[in-house]
Amino acid sequence: MKVLLSAYSCEPGRGSEPGVGWNLAREIAKHHEVWVLTRPDESKDVIEAELARNPAPNMHFVYFTTPILGNIWQWGQSGAMQIHYYLWQITAYFVARQLHREINFDIAQHVTFVKYSSPSFLSLLPVPFIWGPIGGGESAPKPFWKDFNLSNKVYEFLRILVRSIGEIDLFTHLTARQSAVVYATTEDTAQRVRKMGCPNVQILSESGLTQPEIEALAQFPPPDAVPVRFISMGRLLHWKGFHLGLRAFAQANLPDTEYWIVGDGPEQQRLQSLAADLGISHQVKFWGRLPREETLSKLAQCQVLVHPSLHDSGGWVCLEGMAAGRPVICLDLGGPSQQVTEETGFKIAAHTLEQTVADMAVAMVKISKDAQLRVQMGQAGQYRVREDYSWEAKGRLFSQLYQKIVTSDRSVKESQQCTS
């Protein structure tokens, strides 16, 4: 089968958006012949070097940028990147249309950006179209805004505003209606896409781990029983909710435990001040930003992952924690809520700030005092990642989906021809 993928962001050896583009393309190419539309910019040399080391005959890359404002993404501003992304999607249609005349694709799929509020013009091609996984429909619950400073509130307001503008774009609605199926990363995004007219919306995380990553994380030995260490990893941004983790840790009042935070960002000074105000500075260690291997080494020395994000479409760190056999404490919001189950950790309801902190504290006390529960949850998490969150599993899922959709589409066309 001939498959066309749109992957604005695509690069081997990366996480987040570039990792989604590369890993999905690579896995799908194990089952079908794949053409990938992507940007040359910073990724072309890396992609070509990887293909030289590990040839993949079924993968074909088509590099291009938009002829209008083609270098605007280099301005380093989010708004400039979004303008470039939209213009690139328009250009992608004309590139794809010409390719289709030459290759005659069976199916097309938009992969990255993982964003529901901008259209994919590949939906206009005369072949079945799959949109996603896409996300971005998640928002920080309003009760938590009172803990944000003015800059944080402006960020959240602008994020919602930009998303709302995207939702009224006629081409975004057309993308939704033209999709044979839309994969939304969370129920929040799914609800928004359904309102735009898509008849078939399903939930699927965009996050995944490679088999070597899963196997390596599974080799992490159990840490020493004492002290019990909690760890949070990621950019120190207000919506990551690390301030909630610190408040809960202080409220749990566990003297023989530690809380490690790995990462840097604009909230670092505020978080350090908060730890001091809460009287837990002696138990909290800020490691700053570390290389990936060192970050995972810190994870190996901790028993529990705390990831209280307020609007995360994905939650890659939760998968790493689960694959390493560490229970996860997260909020019952966004991507982490889809990934974590009651067997693999604690999903904390997020109704009010006070209730959330109190319930997180209860979870911290429970998991810190029950070593057997940590083992059980850790093993359940490893099983869940192997079964549902490997890139190999995602490749098989899409391969089977293509067969189903293309077969159905051909049957419909044959029926129409017979009728006419």
C-alpha positions in Angstrom: 0.0 0.0 0.0 1.2 3.5 -0.8 0.9 5.9 2.1 1.5 9.7 2.3 2.4 11.2 5.6 2.5 14.9 6.5 5.1 15.4 9.2 6.1 19.1 9.5 8.3 18.1 12.5 10.3 14.9 12.0 13.7 13.9 13.3 15.3 10.6 14.5 16.6 10.4 18.0 14.3 13.1 19.4 11.2 13.2 21.6 8.1 15.3 21.4 6.9 16.4 18.0 10.0 15.4 16.0 9.9 12.0 17.6 6.3 11.5 16.7 6.9 12.3 13.1 10.0 10.0 12.8 8.8 7.1 14.8 5.4 6.8 13.2 6.9 7.1 9.7 9.5 4.4 10.5 7.0 2.0 12.0 4.4 2.4 9.2 7.2 1.9 6.6 7.7 -1.6 8.1 4.3 -2.5 6.7 3.8 -0.2 3.7 5.6 2.1 1.3 5.7 5.5 2.8 6.3 9.0 1.4 6.9 11.6 4.2 6.4 15.4 3.6 8.6 17.4 5.9 10.8 20.4 6.2 14.5 20.5 5.1 15.6 23.1 7.7 17.4 21.4 10.6 16.2 17.8 10.1 17.2 16.8 6.6 20.9 16.2 7.3 20.0 14.2 10.5 17.4 12.1 8.6 19.7 11.3 5.7 22.5 10.4 8.0 20.2 8.0 9.9 19.0 6.4 6.6 22.6 6.0 5.5 23.3 4.1 8.7 20.1 2.2 8.8 18.6 2.0 5.3 14.8 1.9 5.1 13.8 1.1 1.4 10.1 1.8 2.1 10.8 5.4 3.4 10.9 8.3 0.9 11.3 11.8 2.2 10.1 14.9 0.3 11.6 18.1 1.7 10.2 21.5 1.0 9.4 24.8 2.6 6.8 27.5 1.9 7.8 30.0 -0.9 6.2 32.7 1.2 8.0 33.7 4.4 9.9 30.5 4.2 12.4 31.5 6.9 10.0 33.1 9.3 10.3 30.1 11.7 13.9 31.1 12.4 12.6 34.2 14.2 12.4 32.0 17.3 8.9 33.1 18.2 5.9 30.9 18.7 3.7 33.2 16.5 6.1 33.1 13.7 6.4 29.3 13.8 2.6 29.0 13.7 2.4 31.3 10.6 5.0 29.2 8.9 3.2 26.0 9.9 0.0 27.2 8.3 1.6 28.3 5.1 3.6 25.1 4.9 0.4 23.1 5.2 -1.0 25.0 2.1 2.2 24.3 0.2 2.0 20.6 1.3 -1.3 20.3 -0.6 0.2 21.3 -3.9 3.3 19.2 -3.4 1.1 16.2 -2.5 -1.3 16.7 -5.4 1.6 16.5 -7.8 3.0 13.5 -6.1 -0.4 11.8 -6.2 -0.5 12.1 -9.9 2.8 10.3 -10.2 2.4 7.7 -7.4 -1.3 7.3 -6.9 -1.5 7.0 -3.1 -3.9 4.7 -1.4 -4.2 6.8 1.8 -2.9 10.0 3.5 -2.4 10.9 7.1 -1.4 14.0 9.0 1.1 13.2 11.8 2.7 16.5 13.0 2.2 19.0 14.4 0.0 17.2 16.9 -2.5 20.1 16.8 -6.3 20.0 16.2 -6.8 23.8 15.7 -5.0 24.1 12.4 -6.1 22.4 9.1 -4.3 19.8 7.1 -4.9 20.5 3.4 -4.0 16.9 2.6 -7.7 16.2 3.5 -8.5 17.7 0.0 -6.8 14.9 -1.8 -9.0 12.3 -3.5 -7.9 9.5 -1.1 -9.0 8.5 2.4 -7.5 10.8 5.0 -6.6 10.2 8.7 -6.1 13.2 11.0 -3.8 12.6 13.9 -3.1 11.8 16.6 -3.9 15.5 17.3 -4.2 17.3 20.6 -4.3 20.8 22.2 -7.9 20.9 23.4 -6.9 20.7 27.0 -7.0 23.7 29.4 -5.9 24.4 32.9 -9.0 24.3 35.1 -10.1 27.8 36.0 -9.8 27.2 39.8 -6.0 26.8 39.3 -5.6 30.1 37.6 -5.6 31.9 41.0 -2.1 30.4 41.6 -0.8 31.9 38.3 1.0 35.2 38.1 -0.1 37.8 35.5 2.3 36.5 32.9 1.0 33.0 33.3 -2.6 34.1 33.0 -1.8 36.1 29.8 -0.2 32.9 28.4 -3.3 30.8 29.2 -5.6 33.4 27.8 -3.7 33.8 24.5 -3.5 30.0 24.2 -7.2 29.7 24.4 -7.7 32.7 22.1 -5.5 31.2 19.4 -7.2 27.9 19.7 -10.6 29.5 19.4 -9.6 31.3 16.3 -8.4 28.0 14.8 -11.7 26.4 15.7 -13.7 28.8 13.5 -11.3 28.3 10.5 -13.4 26.9 7.7 -10.5 24.8 6.5 -10.1 23.2 10.0 -13.8 22.3 9.9 -13.3 20.9 6.4 -10.3 18.8 7.6 -12.5 17.3 10.4 -15.4 16.5 8.1 -13.1 15.0 5.4 -11.4 12.7 7.8 -12.2 9.0 7.6 -11.1 8.9 11.3 -9.6 11.4 13.7 -7.3 10.2 16.5 -7.4 12.7 19.4 -4.9 12.4 22.2 -7.4 13.2 24.9 -11.2 13.3 25.4 -11.0 17.2 25.7 -9.6 17.4 22.1 -12.1 14.7 20.9 -15.0 16.7 22.1 -13.8 19.8 20.2 -13.2 17.9 17.0 -16.7 16.2 17.2 -18.2 19.7 17.3 -16.4 20.5 14.0 -18.3 17.7 12.3 -16.1 14.7 12.3 -18.2 11.5 12.4 -15.5 9.2 13.7 -13.2 10.3 16.6 -11.2 7.9 18.7 -8.7 8.4 21.5 -5.0 7.6 20.9 -1.9 9.0 22.6 0.7 10.5 20.3 3.4 9.4 22.8 5.4 6.2 22.5 8.7 4.5 23.3 10.9 2.4 21.1 11.6 -1.2 22.0 15.2 -0.5 22.9 14.0 2.3 25.2 11.4 0.1 26.8 14.0 -2.7 27.4 16.6 -0.3 28.8 14.1 1.3 31.2 12.9 -2.1 32.3 16.5 -2.9 33.5 16.5 -0.2 36.1 17.0 -1.9 39.5 14.8 -1.1 42.4 16.2 1.9 44.4 17.2 1.6 48.0 14.3 1.3 50.3 15.3 4.4 52.3 14.9 7.3 51.6 11.8 7.1 49.5 12.3 9.6 46.7 9.7 11.4 44.6 10.8 12.9 41.3 9.4 15.3 38.8 11.0 15.8 35.4 10.5 18.4 32.7 10.5 22.1 31.9 9.7 24.2 34.9 6.6 25.9 33.4 3.6 27.0 35.4 1.2 24.6 33.6 3.4 21.6 34.5 2.1 21.9 38.0 5.3 21.3 39.9 4.2 23.8 42.5 1.3 21.5 43.3 3.7 18.6 43.8 5.7 20.7 46.3 2.6 21.8 48.2 1.4 18.2 48.4 4.8 17.0 49.5 4.9 19.5 52.3 1.4 18.6 53.4 2.2 14.9 53.3 4.8 15.6 56.0 7.1 12.7 55.3 10.4 13.4 57.1 12.3 10.4 55.8 11.6 11.2 52.1 13.0 13.4 49.4 11.6 15.2 46.4 13.9 15.7 43.3 13.1 18.1 40.5 15.0 17.7 37.2 14.7 20.5 34.6 15.0 24.2 34.2 12.7 27.0 33.1 11.0 30.3 34.1 9.4 28.9 37.2 12.6 27.7 38.8 13.2 30.6 41.2 9.5 30.6 42.2 9.6 26.9 42.9 12.7 27.2 45.0 11.2 30.1 47.0 8.0 28.0 47.5 10.0 25.1 48.9 11.7 27.5 51.3 8.3 29.0 52.4 6.9 25.5 52.9 9.9 24.5 55.1 10.9 21.6 52.9 14.1 23.0 51.2 16.2 20.5 53.1 14.2 17.6 51.4 14.0 19.1 47.9 16.8 18.9 45.4 16.7 21.0 42.2 19.1 19.3 39.7 18.6 21.7 36.9 18.6 20.6 33.3 20.5 17.4 32.6 21.4 15.3 29.6 18.8 12.6 28.9 21.1 9.8 30.3 21.7 11.7 33.5 18.0 12.5 33.8 17.1 8.8 33.5 19.8 8.0 36.0 18.1 10.3 38.5 14.8 8.5 37.8 16.5 5.2 38.5 17.3 6.5 42.0 13.7 7.4 42.8 10.7 5.3 43.6 7.7 7.5 42.5 7.2 9.8 39.5 5.1 12.9 40.2 3.7 14.6 37.1 0.9 17.1 38.1 0.5 18.7 34.6 -2.6 20.9 34.1 -2.9 20.6 30.4 -0.6 18.0 28.7 -1.7 16.5 25.5 1.0 13.8 25.8 2.9 13.0 28.9 6.0 11.3 27.6 7.6 11.4 31.1 4.8 9.3 32.4 5.6 6.5 29.9 9.2 6.6 30.9 8.3 6.4 34.5 6.0 3.5 33.9 8.5 1.7 31.7 11.0 2.0 34.5 8.6 0.4 36.9 7.9 3.5 38.9 4.3 4.3 40.0 3.0 7.7 38.7 1.1 10.3 40.6 -0.6 12.6 38.1 -3.8 14.7 37.7 -6.9 13.2 36.1 -6.3 15.6 33.2 -5.1 15.4 29.6 -2.7 12.8 28.2 -1.4 11.5 31.6 -5.0 10.7 32.5 -5.2 8.4 29.4 -1.9 6.7 30.2 -2.0 6.1 33.9 -4.6 3.7 35.4 -5.5 2.8 39.0 -3.2 -0.2 38.5 -0.2 1.9 37.5 -0.5 4.9 39.8 -2.8 7.6 41.2 -4.9 9.9 39.0 -5.9 12.8 41.2 -9.2 14.6 40.5 -8.6 18.3 39.8 -11.6 20.2 41.1 -10.0 22.8 43.3 -6.4 23.6 44.2 -6.8 22.8 47.8 -8.6 19.4 47.2 -6.0 18.5 44.6 -3.1 19.2 46.8 -4.7 17.3 49.7 -5.5 14.2 47.6 -1.9 14.2 46.2 -0.6 14.3 49.7 -2.7 11.3 50.6 -1.4 9.4 47.6 2.2 10.3 48.6 1.7 9.0 52.1 0.2 5.8 50.9 2.8 5.0 48.2 5.7 5.9 50.4 4.6 3.5 53.2 3.8 0.5 51.0 6.8 -1.0 49.2 4.7 -3.9 47.9 2.2 -1.5 46.3 5.1 0.3 44.6 6.3 -3.0 43.1 2.8 -4.0 42.0 2.1 -0.7 40.3 5.6 -0.6 38.8 5.1 -4.0 37.2 1.6 -3.1 35.9 3.0 0.1 34.4 5.7 -1.8 32.5 3.2 -4.2 31.1 0.9 -1.3 30.0 3.8 0.4 28.1 4.8 -2.8 26.4 1.3 -3.6 25.2 -0.1 -0.1 24.3 2.7 2.5 24.0 5.5 1.0 22.0 6.0 2.5 18.5 5.8 -0.9 17.1 2.3 -1.4 18.4 1.3 2.0 16.9 2.7 0.9 13.6 0.7 -2.3 13.6 -2.5 -0.3 14.6 -2.2 2.1 11.7 -1.3 -0.7 9.2 -4.5 -2.5 10.1 -6.5 0.7 10.0 -5.2 1.5 6.5 -6.3 -1.9 5.2 -9.8 -1.5 6.7 -10.3 2.1 5.4 -8.9 1.5 1.9 -11.0 -1.7 1.5 -14.1 0.1 2.6 -13.4 3.1 0.3 -12.9 0.8 -2.7 -16.1 -1.0 -2.0 -18.0 2.3 -1.8 -16.5 3.5 -5.1 -17.3 0.1 -6.8 -20.9 0.3 -5.6 -21.2 3.8 -6.9 -19.8 2.8 -10.3 -22.3 -0.1 -10.5 -25.2 2.2 -9.6 -24.2 4.8 -12.2 
